């Protein structure tokens, strides 16, 4: 549905631009923005590759399992329906860690694997479980300790201190995650 809305918005914009005699400007903007999009995506490859590689090393070395044991009490409170030691716990934790370090695109792969594992536990495939809903809520609130993408953008655009965004980011995303968890637990109990 969203793709259809975007398609019609773009078509209407192009038609309007053609009727107003601005088709040349629209063409130049499309080419310029497409080039900037590709350049931005390529510039993120280094950061993304590094953090995804670190996460894979952490998983294969057993570090994620060790961290999972430390955070298991928190996971048990947030996701009481997930059986102890289920693979969903590790994928959820990897997703949270990747989000905390601002590697949102990398966290997506871990989030998809976590949802797949949570779906295995779901007895009613047409309805999300409380664990699935809580995972999505926390994932969307996205607690971040180091917003790498924003820091990279600030650095690329000449910020004097690109890392000055870290403290406000921790505060804002910490509060949003706390509110998300509280609201999620309220809805979970009302279910």
Secondary structure as UniProt FT lines:
FT   HELIX           2..19
FT   TURN            20..21
FT   HELIX           23..61
FT   HELIX           63..78
FT   TURN            80..81
FT   TURN            84..85
FT   HELIX           87..100
FT   TURN            101..102
FT   HELIX           104..120
FT   TURN            125..126
FT   HELIX           130..141
FT   HELIX           148..156
FT   TURN            157..158
FT   HELIX           162..164
FT   HELIX           165..190
//
